[in-house]
Amino acid sequence: MPHGPEEKKQALDVGAECPAIVQQLAAVSGADNGLMATVMESYL
């Protein structure tokens, strides 16, 4: 699975399965939200 933004774009351009890319993007988004919640909680 591609890791960088450019690699993801290239994977979609060559016909990689879209659900795998979307799943990885959702996982990154969830991890980011969790990290931000932890940072904000410790800040406040």
Phi and psi in degrees as a GROMACS rama.xvg file:
@    title "Ramachandran Plot"
@    xaxis  label "Phi"
@    yaxis  label "Psi"
@TYPE xy
-66.8827  148.978  PRO-2
-107.084  -40.8938  HIS-3
-87.2614  162.322  GLY-4
-59.1383  -41.7666  PRO-5
-66.3869  -38.9765  GLU-6
-64.3946  -36.9954  GLU-7
-65.7705  -43.1023  LYS-8
-61.0323  -44.076  LYS-9
-64.2326  -39.7739  GLN-10
-62.2362  -41.6642  ALA-11
-68.2764  -36.5506  LEU-12
-65.03  -34.8988  ASP-13
-89.2736  0.739923  VAL-14
99.812  23.8794  GLY-15
-62.8288  156.021  ALA-16
-66.3295  124.709  GLU-17
-62.3458  -41.7117  CYS-18
-57.6652  -35.1469  PRO-19
-66.4348  -40.5996  ALA-20
-66.7541  -45.6111  ILE-21
-63.2117  -39.3396  VAL-22
-62.8873  -41.8051  GLN-23
-67.1125  -40.3469  GLN-24
-63.9547  -39.7349  LEU-25
-65.6004  -38.059  ALA-26
-64.6744  -42.3185  ALA-27
-65.0909  -41.4754  VAL-28
-62.1319  -44.013  SER-29
-63.9701  -41.1256  GLY-30
-64.3152  -40.5939  ALA-31
-63.8044  -43.6669  ASP-32
-62.1997  -41.7693  ASN-33
-64.2218  -41.5823  GLY-34
-64.2076  -44.7098  LEU-35
-63.6216  -38.7007  MET-36
-62.9864  -41.681  ALA-37
-64.9584  -43.4195  THR-38
-63.8699  -45.8503  VAL-39
-64.3033  -39.2414  MET-40
-63.516  -42.1848  GLU-41
-72.9566  -27.2226  SER-42
-73.5055  -40.2124  TYR-43
